[in-house]
Amino acid sequence: MFPLSRNVLRSLKIRSIQQIRARQSHAKHSPDFHDKYGNTLLTRGTIFCVVAWVFTITQIGIEWNQSPVGRVTPKEWNDE
């Protein structure tokens, strides 16, 4: 059974990932947009998002879940 299944798998021409990577590494390709600018754009986008969140958190004046405990005092009951 094992030799039969091995022959069937060989006949299907299934290439492993290592074979595909080895074949692709030999091919010369010109750098595309992502090769040229990918890391730069990723870094700039990350910096933009961090700066936007820092501005939002510190400058807009939103009170982030401030507890009223200790700041709110109940009024005296009026029986009239």
N, C-alpha and C positions, 0 to 999 in steps of 0.2 A: 504494500500500500504506500509506503513512504517513497520508493523510487518513482512510482506512478505520479503521485502528487507533486514531487519535485520536477518531473518532466513537464507536467501541465503548467506549473508556475513559470518555468523557464520559457515555455512556448508563448506565454501571454506578453512577454516583453515588458514586464513591470520593472521600472528602474527605481533604485533606491534614492533617497534624498542625497546621499553622499555622491552618487554617480551624477546626479543632476547638478549639484553644486560644483563638482570637478569640471564638468563640461562647460558650465557658465563662467567659471573663473578663467578659462582659457580664451574666451571671446573678448576682444577689445571693443568697448563701447564708449561712445562720447558721453560726457556727463550731461545729464538732463537738468531740468529746473530744480528738482528735489536734491540732486547731488550738489548743486552749486549753492542753493539758498536755504536748504531744509533746516539745518541747525540754527542758522541765524534767525530765520522767521520764528522757529519754535522758542528760542530764547527771548526774542523781542515780544512775542505774544504773552509769554509767562510774565515778563517784567511789567507789561501793560496791565495785566489782570491784577497783579500784586499791588501796583500803584493805585489802581482804581479802587480796590477793596480797602487799602489803607486810608485813602481819602474819604471813602464812604463811612468807615468806622470812626474816624477821628474828627472830621470837619462838618458833617451835615447836621449834627446835633441830635441824633436819634438816641433816646435813652433805652439801652438794651436791657430789658427785663429788670428794671429797678424795683426793688421791693418797697412797698409803702410801710412796712413794719417799722415803728419808731418815729415815723414822720407824720402819720395821720393820727389825730387824737379825736375821740368821740365827743360830740356836743352834749351839753347837759340836757336832761330830759325836762320838757316843759309840760306840766300837768294842767294847763289852763284850757 
